[in-house]
Amino acid sequence: MTSFKTFLKTGHGPTLFAAFLYFSFSCCIWVLNGAMAPFIGETFDLSPAQKGLMLSVPIIAGALMRFPLGILSQYIGRKNATLVEMGLIAVAMLFGFFFVKSFNDLLAMGVLLGIAGASFGVALSLGSGWFPPQHKGLAMGLVGAGNVGTAVSVLVAPPLAQWLGWQAVYGVAAGAILLPMVVMVVFAKEPPDIDSHASFREHIACLFEKDGWVFSLIYGVTFGGFIGLTTFLPSYYYDQFGVSKVQAGQLTMLAAFMGAAVRVVGGWISDRWGGVNTLTLVLTVVAGGLVLVGISSSSLVLTTLLLIVCFAALGAGNGALFQLVPLRWPASTAVAGSMIGEIGALGGGLVPNAMGLSKQYLGSYTWGFVFFALLSLVMLGVMRVMQIRWTRTWAEKGGRARVAATPSAVKYAAPRKTARQR
């Protein structure tokens, strides 16, 4: 407790809390269609492939909106960007409440749900912006624990849908988003960790760097796996094991909550052990766990236990990767985080599509799990090759923060600016 109080004193606790609450509500709303998928699928009589498409649209739309929101936040401030986004979320939920009448309307609603999914990079940068480099992993892990909103969604949305009707849940969400808006206005304070004189090209420098793309692909496995599986599992439990719609949400909640909670631990461990070391263990566990999930589809208990382990690893991986981001891009964390979050979240769009196509054309969901396990192993190999250079330039061995910036670390933190200075 004393250590945590010391940690809070190094930054700004109210902003950290406001960012966490904002991200939690955003995650909750982002996966609403997944949480209510058994109800929606029954209403429109959807095929497995149609369900996969319906579930992937919010993920892909949210991913594509992350980078523009990150750019906007560099110019109007991260706090203002969150308020703009939450206002748009409220409008989007009203569209869902009043106008979703067909499958095409449902796909359009999926795009609007993506607005909530755009929150990621801005939330993490806002919450961690007041903290020094040696504590950013924990700060980002705490904000990133807002992924618990996905667990809340799959737990609360099904009973509400059963009680009020699934479209009415959108209306409830429109009112609920007002709470984090008020908290953001009252408690949050814009961090000072952005170079306001940097050019647009300097802000988006991560787009032109190999490291940015490698981070994004790794995040496509860790966060993409987390959000994609969270969205898909209510349908999987309902179709594969014949549980009720509400029970499907409750079982999904067990795994999603574990993934969100362990994200904090992943950031904390990475501050001490190193993000690269943590990710090595994470990707190994995910690959093995998903293969076992695929071949244990006849046992509800074993499947649930294995998914909890997989989600714990994915959550730790999310925290570990974003321990590395502010070390690599200290002056443009919001943009770098949004870019990595955007491309990484696109990996989540692969999951429901892969599962739906696997079931429809191969007769089983197993090959969807195996496909994602293979991606985990590929990214493990890529990271182990790249980390040789990372630990020679901007990070200590294993991916820990450097206590004092060396010339090479400065170069990698702001490559375009220092190039002109040289």
C-alpha positions in Angstrom: 0.0 0.0 0.0 2.8 2.4 0.9 4.5 1.6 -2.4 1.3 2.3 -4.3 0.8 5.6 -2.5 4.4 6.5 -3.5 3.6 5.6 -7.1 0.5 7.9 -7.1 2.5 10.8 -5.7 4.8 10.6 -8.8 1.9 11.4 -11.1 -1.7 12.7 -11.0 -4.1 10.2 -9.4 -7.4 11.9 -10.4 -6.4 12.0 -14.1 -5.4 8.3 -13.8 -8.9 7.4 -12.4 -10.7 9.5 -15.0 -8.8 7.8 -17.8 -9.6 4.4 -16.4 -13.3 5.1 -16.1 -13.5 6.6 -19.6 -11.7 3.5 -21.0 -13.9 1.1 -19.0 -17.2 2.6 -20.3 -15.8 2.7 -23.8 -14.8 -0.9 -23.7 -18.2 -1.9 -22.3 -20.0 -0.2 -25.1 -17.6 -1.3 -27.8 -18.5 -5.0 -27.4 -22.2 -4.6 -26.9 -23.1 -6.5 -30.1 -20.9 -9.4 -29.0 -22.5 -9.5 -25.6 -26.0 -9.5 -27.1 -25.0 -11.7 -30.1 -27.2 -14.7 -29.1 -30.3 -12.4 -29.0 -29.3 -10.6 -32.2 -28.6 -13.8 -34.0 -32.0 -15.2 -33.1 -33.8 -12.0 -34.2 -32.2 -11.9 -37.6 -31.6 -15.7 -38.0 -27.9 -15.2 -38.8 -25.5 -17.9 -40.2 -22.1 -18.5 -38.5 -20.4 -16.4 -41.2 -22.9 -13.6 -40.8 -22.4 -13.6 -37.0 -18.6 -13.5 -37.6 -19.1 -10.4 -39.9 -21.4 -8.7 -37.4 -19.0 -9.2 -34.5 -15.9 -8.1 -36.5 -17.3 -4.8 -37.7 -17.2 -2.9 -34.4 -13.6 -4.2 -33.8 -12.4 -3.1 -37.2 -14.2 0.2 -37.1 -12.8 1.0 -33.7 -9.3 0.1 -34.8 -9.5 2.4 -37.8 -10.7 5.3 -35.7 -7.9 5.1 -33.1 -5.2 6.7 -35.0 -7.3 9.8 -36.2 -8.4 10.3 -32.5 -4.8 10.1 -31.4 -3.7 12.7 -34.0 -6.6 14.9 -32.9 -5.6 14.6 -29.3 -2.1 16.0 -30.1 -3.7 19.2 -31.2 -6.8 19.8 -29.0 -5.5 17.9 -26.0 -6.2 14.4 -24.8 -8.9 15.5 -22.3 -10.8 17.4 -24.9 -10.5 14.5 -27.4 -12.1 12.2 -24.8 -15.0 14.5 -24.4 -15.6 14.8 -28.1 -15.5 11.0 -28.4 -17.9 10.4 -25.6 -20.4 12.9 -27.0 -20.3 11.0 -30.3 -20.8 7.7 -28.4 -24.0 9.0 -26.9 -25.4 10.0 -30.3 -24.4 6.6 -31.7 -26.2 4.7 -29.0 -29.4 6.7 -29.7 -29.1 5.6 -33.4 -29.0 2.0 -32.2 -32.0 2.5 -29.9 -34.2 4.1 -32.6 -33.1 2.9 -36.0 -31.7 -0.7 -36.1 -34.3 -2.7 -37.9 -32.4 -5.0 -40.3 -29.1 -6.8 -40.7 -27.7 -3.9 -42.8 -28.7 -1.5 -40.0 -26.9 -3.8 -37.6 -23.7 -3.5 -39.6 -24.0 0.2 -39.6 -24.5 0.1 -35.8 -21.3 -1.9 -35.6 -19.4 1.0 -37.3 -20.9 3.4 -34.8 -19.9 1.1 -31.9 -16.4 1.5 -33.2 -16.4 5.1 -32.0 -16.1 3.6 -28.4 -13.2 1.4 -29.5 -11.2 4.4 -30.6 -10.5 5.4 -27.0 -7.5 3.2 -26.3 -4.4 5.2 -27.2 -5.7 8.5 -25.8 -6.9 6.9 -22.6 -3.5 5.3 -21.9 -1.5 8.4 -22.8 -3.8 10.7 -20.7 -3.6 8.5 -17.6 0.1 7.8 -17.8 1.2 11.2 -19.0 1.9 12.6 -15.5 4.1 9.6 -14.5 7.9 9.2 -14.9 9.3 6.5 -17.3 10.0 4.0 -14.6 6.3 4.0 -13.5 4.6 4.3 -16.9 4.2 0.5 -17.2 2.1 0.4 -14.1 0.2 3.6 -14.9 -0.7 2.2 -18.4 -1.6 -1.1 -16.9 -4.0 0.5 -14.5 -5.7 2.5 -17.2 -5.6 -0.5 -19.5 -7.4 -2.5 -16.8 -10.4 -0.6 -18.1 -10.7 -3.6 -20.4 -12.8 -4.9 -17.5 -15.6 -3.0 -19.2 -15.8 -5.9 -21.7 -16.4 -8.2 -18.7 -19.1 -5.9 -17.4 -20.7 -5.8 -20.8 -21.0 -9.5 -21.3 -22.3 -9.9 -17.7 -24.8 -7.0 -17.6 -26.0 -6.7 -21.2 -27.6 -10.2 -21.6 -29.9 -9.8 -18.5 -30.8 -6.3 -19.6 -31.6 -7.6 -23.2 -33.7 -10.3 -21.8 -35.6 -7.8 -19.6 -35.9 -4.8 -21.8 -35.1 -6.1 -25.3 -31.7 -5.9 -26.8 -32.2 -2.6 -28.6 -33.1 -0.9 -25.3 -29.6 -1.7 -24.1 -28.3 0.9 -26.5 -30.5 3.5 -24.9 -29.2 2.5 -21.4 -25.6 2.9 -22.7 -26.4 6.4 -24.1 -27.3 7.5 -20.6 -24.5 5.7 -18.9 -21.7 7.4 -20.9 -22.6 10.7 -19.1 -20.9 9.5 -15.9 -17.4 9.2 -17.3 -17.9 12.5 -19.1 -18.7 14.3 -15.8 -15.7 12.7 -14.1 -13.4 13.7 -17.0 -14.5 17.3 -16.8 -14.2 17.6 -13.1 -11.1 15.6 -12.2 -8.8 15.1 -15.3 -5.9 17.4 -16.0 -4.0 17.6 -19.3 -0.5 16.1 -18.9 2.6 18.2 -20.0 4.4 15.3 -21.8 3.7 16.4 -25.4 6.0 18.6 -27.5 3.6 21.3 -28.7 6.1 22.6 -31.2 6.6 19.3 -33.0 5.5 19.1 -36.7 2.8 16.9 -37.9 5.4 14.6 -39.5 7.2 14.3 -36.1 3.9 13.4 -34.4 3.3 10.5 -36.9 7.0 9.4 -37.1 6.0 6.0 -35.7 4.2 5.3 -38.9 7.5 5.3 -40.8 9.4 3.1 -38.3 9.8 -0.6 -38.3 9.4 -0.8 -34.6 5.9 0.7 -34.8 4.8 -2.0 -37.1 6.3 -4.8 -35.1 4.7 -3.5 -31.9 1.4 -3.3 -33.8 1.6 -6.9 -35.0 2.4 -8.2 -31.6 -0.5 -6.2 -30.2 -2.7 -7.8 -32.9 -2.1 -11.1 -31.0 -2.4 -9.8 -27.4 -5.1 -7.2 -27.6 -6.6 -8.5 -30.8 -7.0 -11.9 -29.2 -8.5 -10.4 -26.1 -11.1 -8.2 -27.8 -11.8 -10.7 -30.6 -12.4 -13.6 -28.2 -14.4 -11.5 -25.8 -16.7 -10.6 -28.6 -17.0 -14.1 -30.0 -17.2 -16.2 -26.8 -20.9 -15.5 -25.9 -21.8 -17.0 -29.3 -19.3 -19.8 -28.9 -20.6 -20.9 -25.5 -24.3 -20.6 -26.7 -23.7 -22.6 -29.9 -21.1 -25.1 -28.8 -22.4 -26.0 -25.3 -26.1 -25.1 -25.4 -26.0 -22.9 -22.4 -28.5 -20.1 -22.0 -27.8 -16.6 -23.4 -27.3 -15.2 -19.9 -25.0 -18.1 -18.9 -23.0 -17.6 -22.1 -22.3 -14.0 -21.0 -21.4 -15.0 -17.4 -18.9 -17.6 -18.6 -17.3 -15.1 -21.0 -17.1 -12.6 -18.1 -14.9 -15.0 -16.1 -12.2 -15.0 -18.8 -12.6 -11.3 -19.8 -12.4 -10.1 -16.2 -9.2 -12.2 -15.7 -7.6 -10.6 -18.8 -8.5 -7.1 -17.7 -7.2 -7.6 -14.2 -3.9 -9.2 -15.1 -3.2 -6.3 -17.5 -2.2 -4.3 -14.4 0.1 -7.1 -13.3 1.6 -7.3 -16.7 2.6 -3.6 -16.6 3.9 -3.9 -13.1 6.0 -7.0 -13.9 7.3 -5.5 -17.1 8.6 -2.4 -15.2 10.8 -4.8 -13.2 11.4 -7.8 -15.4 11.2 -6.1 -18.8 8.4 -6.0 -21.4 10.3 -8.3 -23.9 10.8 -11.0 -21.2 7.2 -10.8 -20.2 5.9 -11.0 -23.8 8.1 -14.0 -24.5 6.3 -16.0 -21.8 2.9 -14.5 -22.8 3.0 -15.5 -26.4 4.2 -19.1 -25.5 1.3 -19.5 -23.1 -1.2 -18.1 -25.6 -0.1 -20.4 -28.4 -0.3 -23.5 -26.3 -3.5 -22.5 -24.5 -5.5 -21.8 -27.7 -4.5 -25.2 -29.2 -5.7 -26.9 -26.1 -9.0 -24.9 -26.2 -9.6 -26.0 -29.8 -9.2 -29.7 -28.9 -11.1 -29.6 -25.7 -14.4 -28.4 -27.2 -16.4 -31.3 -25.7 -15.8 -30.2 -22.1 -17.3 -26.9 -20.9 -15.3 -26.9 -17.6 -11.9 -27.6 -19.3 -12.6 -25.0 -22.0 -13.5 -22.4 -19.5 -10.4 -23.0 -17.4 -8.1 -22.9 -20.4 -9.7 -19.7 -21.6 -9.1 -18.1 -18.2 -5.4 -19.0 -18.5 -5.3 -17.7 -22.1 -7.0 -14.4 -21.2 -4.7 -14.0 -18.2 -1.7 -14.3 -20.6 -3.3 -11.9 -23.1 -4.0 -9.3 -20.4 -0.4 -9.5 -19.2 0.8 -9.2 -22.7 -1.2 -6.0 -23.3 0.3 -4.5 -20.2 3.8 -5.6 -21.2 3.7 -4.2 -24.7 2.5 -0.8 -23.5 5.2 -0.7 -20.9 7.6 -0.5 -23.9 5.6 2.1 -26.0 6.5 5.2 -23.9 10.1 4.1 -23.7 10.3 4.1 -27.5 8.2 7.2 -28.2 8.2 9.3 -25.0 7.1 12.5 -26.6 4.4 11.1 -28.9 2.9 8.3 -26.8 -0.7 9.1 -27.7 -0.1 8.9 -31.4 2.2 5.9 -31.2 -0.3 4.1 -28.8 -3.2 4.9 -31.1 -1.4 3.6 -34.2 -0.4 0.4 -32.4 -3.8 0.1 -31.0 -5.4 0.6 -34.4 -3.4 -2.0 -36.2 -3.3 -4.3 -33.3 -7.1 -4.2 -32.8 -7.6 -5.2 -36.4 -6.2 -8.6 -35.3 -9.3 -8.8 -33.1 -11.4 -8.5 -36.3 -9.8 -11.7 -37.6 -11.0 -13.8 -34.6 -14.8 -13.9 -35.1 -14.4 -14.1 -38.9 -11.9 -17.0 -38.6 -14.2 -18.8 -36.1 -17.3 -18.3 -38.2 -15.6 -19.4 -41.4 -14.0 -22.4 -39.6 -17.4 -23.5 -38.3 -19.3 -23.0 -41.5 -16.9 -24.5 -44.0 -14.8 -27.0 -41.8 -17.6 -28.0 -39.4 -15.7 -27.0 -36.3 -14.4 -24.0 -34.4 -11.1 -25.8 -33.7 -9.2 -24.5 -36.7 -10.0 -20.9 -35.8 -8.2 -21.4 -32.4 -5.3 -23.2 -34.1 -4.9 -20.3 -36.6 -4.6 -17.7 -33.9 -2.2 -19.9 -32.0 0.1 -20.1 -35.0 0.0 -16.3 -35.3 1.2 -16.1 -31.7 4.2 -18.2 -32.5 5.1 -16.2 -35.6 5.1 -13.0 -33.6 7.2 -14.5 -30.8 9.8 -15.3 -33.4 9.7 -11.8 -34.9 10.0 -10.1 -31.5 13.0 -12.2 -30.4 14.8 -11.1 -33.5 13.9 -7.4 -33.1 14.7 -7.2 -29.4 18.4 -7.6 -30.1 18.4 -4.1 -31.5 15.9 -2.7 -29.0 18.1 -3.6 -26.1 21.1 -1.9 -27.7 19.4 1.4 -28.4 16.4 2.5 -26.3 15.8 -0.2 -23.6 17.8 -2.2 -21.1 18.2 -5.9 -21.3 14.8 -7.7 -21.3 12.9 -4.5 -22.1 13.3 -2.5 -18.9 13.4 1.3 -18.8 16.8 3.0 -19.0 17.5 5.1 -15.9 19.4 7.8 -17.8 18.9 8.5 -21.5 21.9 7.7 -23.7 22.5 9.4 -27.0 21.2 6.3 -28.8 18.1 6.2 -26.6 17.4 9.9 -27.5 17.9 9.1 -31.2 15.3 6.4 -31.1 12.9 8.4 -28.9 12.7 11.3 -31.5 14.5 10.1 -34.6 13.3 12.9 -37.0 13.9 15.8 -34.7 17.4 14.7 -33.7 18.3 14.0 -37.3 17.8 17.7 -38.1 19.7 18.7 -35.0 22.7 16.7 -36.1 
